[in-house]
Amino acid sequence: MLDMGFIDDVRKIISQCKAERQTLLFSATIHSEVAQLAGRYMKDPIKVAAVSYVDPTKLEQIYYDVPNNSKIGLLVHLIKHETSGLVMVFCNTRRNVDFVAKNLKVNGIESQAMHGGFTQAKRSKTLEQFHSNKVQVMICTDVAARGLDIPHVSHIYNYDLPVDSKEYIHRIGRTARAGKEGKVINVLSGDSHDNFSRILQDP
C-alpha cells in the first residue's frame, strides 16, 4: 500500500485507532520508509521473517539487447520456442500491455492482459483463467508483481525493464518458488539501458 502511494491514507487510519492496540505489519520487503513507519507507530515490535520462498540457485536470469523495433518479434519467438509452464510478461505501462497482448494474439499466442485499467471482475476472471491453465501467458503491469499467489510460473519476461531493483525483485519473485526452477528473460533496447544499469548496481 505504501509503494502504491497510500502512505497518507495509512497514517490517517492509524491516527483514528486506539492507543492501546495490536498492530501487525506485513511486507515482502522492508525498505527504509516501511521501517520508519514501523518505528513510529509500533511499540517494541517483534520481527518475524519467513525463509526465502524463492530459491536463487534455481533461478536463471538472462537478457537480450535488441533494437526497439525488434522487441515484440523476439518476445513472440521466445514464447513460441521456450519450453514453459505459466508465463508472465511484465510491461511498465497499460499501453504497452495492450500492445503486447494484441501482437501475441496476431501471432497465434493465446494470452490475457491485466492492468489497473480493467475492472476488478475482469482482473479476477483473468487470474482464474491463468490459475487454471486455460491461458498460459499473462501480460501485465506491476499490479501483478506483488500480493498475488500465482504458483507454477516458469518464465518471467520483462518486456520493459522496471525503474528500480525493488520492482525487479517483486517481478522475478513470481518464479523459482517452492523448489521449482524458473527463468527470467529481460528484453532490452536502447531506452531501457539506464534502468538495467540501475538494477544491476542497486544492492
Stockholm file with secondary structure:
# STOCKHOLM 1.0

chainA/1-203         MLDMGFIDDVRKIISQCKAERQTLLFSATIHSEVAQLAGRYMKDPIKVAAVSYVDPTKLEQIYYDVPNNSKIGLLVHLIKHETSGLVMVFCNTRRNVDFVAKNLKVNGIESQAMHGGFTQAKRSKTLEQFHSNKVQVMICTDVAARGLDIPHVSHIYNYDLPVDSKEYIHRIGRTARAGKEGKVINVLSGDSHDNFSRILQDP
#=GR chainA/1-203 SS CTTTTCHHHHHHHHHTSCSSCCCCCCCSSCCHHHHHHHHHHCSSCCCCCCCCSBCGGGEEEEEEECCGGGHHHHHHHHHHHSCCSEEEEECSSHHHHHHHHHHHHHTTCCEEEECTTSCHHHHHHHHHHHHTTSCCEEEECGGGSSSCCCCCEEEEEESSCCSSHHHHHHHHTTSSBTTCCEEEEEEECGGGHHHHHHHHHCC
#=GC SS_cons         CTTTTCHHHHHHHHHTSCSSCCCCCCCSSCCHHHHHHHHHHCSSCCCCCCCCSBCGGGEEEEEEECCGGGHHHHHHHHHHHSCCSEEEEECSSHHHHHHHHHHHHHTTCCEEEECTTSCHHHHHHHHHHHHTTSCCEEEECGGGSSSCCCCCEEEEEESSCCSSHHHHHHHHTTSSBTTCCEEEEEEECGGGHHHHHHHHHCC
//
